Amino acid sequence: MPENEHPTNGSAPAPPLLRVEDIHTAYGQILAVKGISLEVREGEIVTLIGGNGAGKTTTLNTISGITPASRGRISLGGEVITRLRAHDIVKRGVIQVPEGRKIFGRLTVLENLQMGAFTRTDEAGIAADMEHVFTLFPRLKERTGQYGGTLSGGEQQMLAIGRALMAPPRVLLMDEPSLGPAPMLVQQIFSVIETLNRENNTTILLVEQNALYALNIADRGYVLQSGYITHAGAAAELREDEAIIEAYLGV
């Protein structure tokens, strides 16, 4: 499938839900993102792959307002959100699962999940989403009273995803979900990502160093290197690209 085509009931491609245009982001004098442009349509999984220091996490942090762009434009559903504060971007449904999980270690599993719903007042909806999280991650239901800091790395990753789902997300930004958990749990986490997308139509922008995992579940992908996008296309096409195979797929 060509890079700019995503099936929409046989009609023309839908406009992007999330659009990033010529974004530049700096840390002091160091320019980490150097003119990135990308699109994510509703219901897609789009992945950003690349090595350490490529600018993947900075891209997500720029979209979510944590590290503001110095130049460029970000829009969500046609609304420009580039200069909004991070908590206002959260209220619009851009929810990030950060690298390293960053759960609240001194709060229980239940309290962590409740924190994910801090912008909401619909009690019935919150309760329904809590049950959905427990369906996706039965281990969390078994540990509702346990402190987050005492969970294993894989369980903390589940909790970080569950907390994000309590928002609930219009676009879910996921930063390195395979980092930390044991291999068996990594497979479960990626299975949950697929379930969220295929069954719940959750739109996902996935940053992942494990390029093979990411490209196996994504619709489309972008390759970042030193703050630039070097390749873009359908995930199936990127999996067959010899340069990407050699650099990122371990072949």
C-alpha positions as CSV (number, residue, x, y, z in Angstrom):
1,M,0.0,0.0,0.0
2,P,1.4,3.4,-0.9
3,E,2.6,5.5,2.1
4,N,-0.2,8.0,1.8
5,E,-3.1,5.5,1.4
6,H,-5.0,4.2,4.4
7,P,-8.2,2.3,3.7
8,T,-11.3,4.3,4.5
9,N,-14.3,2.2,3.3
10,G,-13.0,2.4,-0.3
11,S,-13.1,6.2,-0.4
12,A,-10.2,8.7,-0.6
13,P,-7.8,8.7,2.3
14,A,-9.1,10.4,5.5
15,P,-7.4,13.6,6.5
16,P,-4.8,13.1,9.3
17,L,-6.0,13.2,12.9
18,L,-2.5,14.3,13.9
19,R,-0.3,16.3,11.6
20,V,3.3,17.4,12.4
21,E,4.8,19.9,10.0
22,D,8.4,20.9,9.8
23,I,9.0,20.7,13.6
24,H,12.3,21.8,15.0
25,T,13.1,21.2,18.7
26,A,16.2,22.2,20.6
27,Y,17.7,21.6,24.1
28,G,19.5,24.9,24.6
29,Q,21.9,25.2,21.6
30,I,21.5,21.6,20.6
31,L,18.9,21.0,17.8
32,A,17.5,17.5,18.4
33,V,14.7,17.5,15.9
34,K,15.5,19.1,12.5
35,G,12.4,19.6,10.5
36,I,10.3,16.5,11.0
37,S,6.9,16.2,9.3
38,L,4.6,13.2,9.8
39,E,0.9,12.3,9.7
40,V,-1.2,9.9,11.7
41,R,-4.8,9.1,10.5
42,E,-7.6,8.0,12.8
43,G,-7.3,4.3,13.5
44,E,-3.7,3.9,12.4
45,I,-0.7,2.6,14.1
46,V,2.3,4.6,12.9
47,T,5.7,3.9,14.2
48,L,8.9,5.9,14.5
49,I,12.0,3.8,14.5
50,G,15.7,4.7,14.7
51,G,18.8,4.4,16.9
52,N,19.6,6.1,20.2
53,G,19.7,9.8,19.9
54,A,17.7,9.9,16.6
55,G,15.1,12.3,18.0
56,K,12.2,9.8,18.6
57,T,11.4,10.7,22.2
58,T,11.9,14.4,21.5
59,T,9.4,14.1,18.8
60,L,6.8,12.6,21.1
61,N,7.6,15.2,23.8
62,T,7.2,18.0,21.3
63,I,3.8,16.7,20.2
64,S,2.6,16.4,23.9
65,G,3.9,19.8,24.8
66,I,6.6,18.7,27.2
67,T,9.4,20.1,25.1
68,P,7.9,22.9,23.0
69,A,8.9,23.3,19.4
70,S,11.1,26.2,18.4
71,R,9.6,26.1,14.9
72,G,6.9,24.3,13.0
73,R,3.2,23.4,13.4
74,I,1.3,20.6,15.1
75,S,-2.4,20.1,14.6
76,L,-5.0,17.7,16.1
77,G,-8.2,17.2,14.1
78,G,-7.5,20.5,12.3
79,E,-6.9,22.4,15.6
80,V,-3.4,23.9,16.0
81,I,-1.9,22.7,19.3
82,T,1.7,23.7,18.8
83,R,1.7,26.4,21.6
84,L,-0.7,24.8,24.0
85,R,0.5,23.8,27.4
86,A,1.0,20.1,28.1
87,H,-2.0,19.7,30.3
88,D,-4.3,21.4,27.7
89,I,-3.0,19.0,25.1
90,V,-3.8,16.1,27.5
91,K,-7.4,17.5,27.8
92,R,-7.7,17.3,24.0
93,G,-6.8,13.6,24.1
94,V,-3.1,13.4,23.2
95,I,-1.9,11.0,25.9
96,Q,1.7,9.8,26.3
97,V,3.0,6.6,27.8
98,P,6.5,7.8,28.6
99,E,9.8,6.0,28.2
100,G,10.7,4.3,31.5
101,R,7.1,4.1,32.5
102,K,7.2,6.9,35.2
103,I,4.4,5.5,37.2
104,F,3.7,6.9,40.7
105,G,5.7,4.4,42.8
106,R,4.2,5.5,46.2
107,L,0.6,5.2,44.9
108,T,-1.3,1.9,44.6
109,V,-2.2,0.4,41.2
110,L,-5.7,1.6,41.6
111,E,-4.6,5.2,42.5
112,N,-2.3,5.3,39.5
113,L,-5.2,4.4,37.2
114,Q,-7.4,7.0,38.9
115,M,-4.7,9.6,38.2
116,G,-5.0,8.8,34.6
117,A,-8.6,10.0,34.7
118,F,-7.8,13.2,36.5
119,T,-9.4,15.4,33.8
120,R,-12.7,13.4,33.8
121,T,-15.9,13.7,35.8
122,D,-18.0,10.9,34.1
123,E,-18.0,8.3,36.9
124,A,-19.8,5.6,34.8
125,G,-17.3,6.1,31.9
126,I,-14.4,6.0,34.3
127,A,-15.6,2.7,35.9
128,A,-16.2,1.2,32.4
129,D,-12.7,2.2,31.3
130,M,-11.2,0.8,34.5
131,E,-12.8,-2.6,33.8
132,H,-11.5,-2.4,30.3
133,V,-8.0,-1.9,31.6
134,F,-8.4,-4.9,33.9
135,T,-9.6,-7.0,31.0
136,L,-6.5,-6.1,29.0
137,F,-4.2,-6.6,32.0
138,P,-5.6,-9.1,34.5
139,R,-2.4,-8.8,36.6
140,L,-3.3,-5.2,37.4
141,K,-6.7,-6.3,38.8
142,E,-4.9,-8.8,41.1
143,R,-2.7,-6.0,42.4
144,T,-5.0,-3.0,42.8
145,G,-3.8,-2.4,46.4
146,Q,-0.2,-2.9,45.7
147,Y,2.2,0.1,45.4
148,G,3.3,0.8,41.9
149,G,7.0,0.9,42.9
150,T,6.9,-2.7,44.0
151,L,5.7,-4.1,40.6
152,S,8.0,-5.8,38.2
153,G,9.2,-3.8,35.1
154,G,6.6,-5.5,32.9
155,E,3.8,-4.9,35.3
156,Q,4.8,-1.2,35.6
157,Q,4.6,-1.0,31.8
158,M,1.1,-2.4,31.9
159,L,0.2,0.1,34.5
160,A,1.6,3.0,32.5
161,I,-0.4,1.9,29.5
162,G,-3.5,1.4,31.6
163,R,-3.1,4.8,33.2
164,A,-3.0,6.4,29.7
165,L,-6.1,4.5,28.6
166,M,-8.0,6.0,31.6
167,A,-7.7,9.5,30.0
168,P,-9.0,8.2,27.5
169,P,-6.7,8.9,24.5
170,R,-7.7,10.3,21.1
171,V,-4.1,9.7,20.1
172,L,-1.9,7.4,22.2
173,L,1.8,8.2,22.1
174,M,3.9,5.2,23.2
175,D,7.6,5.6,23.9
176,E,9.6,2.3,23.9
177,P,7.0,-0.1,25.4
178,S,9.4,-3.0,24.9
179,L,12.1,-1.4,27.1
180,G,12.4,-3.2,30.4
181,P,9.9,-6.0,30.5
182,A,10.8,-9.7,30.0
183,P,10.5,-11.0,26.5
184,M,7.3,-12.9,27.3
185,L,5.7,-9.8,28.7
186,V,6.9,-7.7,25.7
187,Q,4.9,-10.1,23.4
188,Q,1.8,-9.6,25.6
189,I,2.2,-5.8,25.5
190,F,2.5,-5.7,21.7
191,S,-0.6,-8.0,21.5
192,V,-2.5,-5.5,23.7
193,I,-1.3,-2.6,21.4
194,E,-2.8,-4.5,18.4
195,T,-6.0,-5.2,20.3
196,L,-6.4,-1.6,21.2
197,N,-6.0,-0.6,17.6
198,R,-8.0,-3.3,15.8
199,E,-10.8,-3.7,18.3
200,N,-11.1,-0.2,19.8
201,N,-9.8,1.8,16.8
202,T,-7.3,3.5,19.1
203,T,-4.9,5.8,17.1
204,I,-1.3,5.1,18.1
205,L,2.0,6.8,17.4
206,L,4.6,4.2,18.5
207,V,8.3,5.0,19.2
208,E,10.2,1.7,19.3
209,Q,13.8,0.6,19.1
210,N,12.7,-2.9,18.4
211,A,12.0,-2.1,14.7
212,L,10.8,-5.7,13.8
213,Y,8.1,-5.7,16.5
214,A,7.0,-2.2,15.5
215,L,6.9,-2.7,11.8
216,N,5.0,-6.0,12.2
217,I,2.0,-4.3,13.9
218,A,2.2,-0.8,12.3
219,D,0.3,0.4,9.2
220,R,3.0,2.9,8.3
221,G,6.4,4.0,9.6
222,Y,9.0,6.7,9.6
223,V,12.7,6.2,10.1
224,L,14.6,8.9,12.1
225,Q,18.3,9.5,12.0
226,S,20.1,12.4,13.7
227,G,16.9,14.4,13.9
228,Y,15.8,13.9,10.3
229,I,13.3,11.5,8.7
230,T,15.3,9.4,6.2
231,H,12.6,6.9,5.1
232,A,8.8,6.8,5.2
233,G,6.3,4.4,3.9
234,A,4.0,1.5,4.5
235,A,5.3,-0.8,7.2
236,A,5.4,-3.8,4.9
237,E,7.5,-1.8,2.4
238,L,9.9,-0.7,5.1
239,R,10.4,-4.3,6.3
240,E,11.6,-5.1,2.8
241,D,14.0,-2.1,2.4
242,E,17.5,-3.4,2.4
243,A,19.0,-0.4,4.1
244,I,16.5,-0.6,6.9
245,I,17.0,-4.4,7.2
246,E,20.7,-3.9,7.6
247,A,20.5,-0.9,10.0
248,Y,17.6,-1.8,12.2
249,L,16.3,-5.3,11.7
250,G,19.5,-7.1,12.7
251,V,19.9,-8.9,9.4
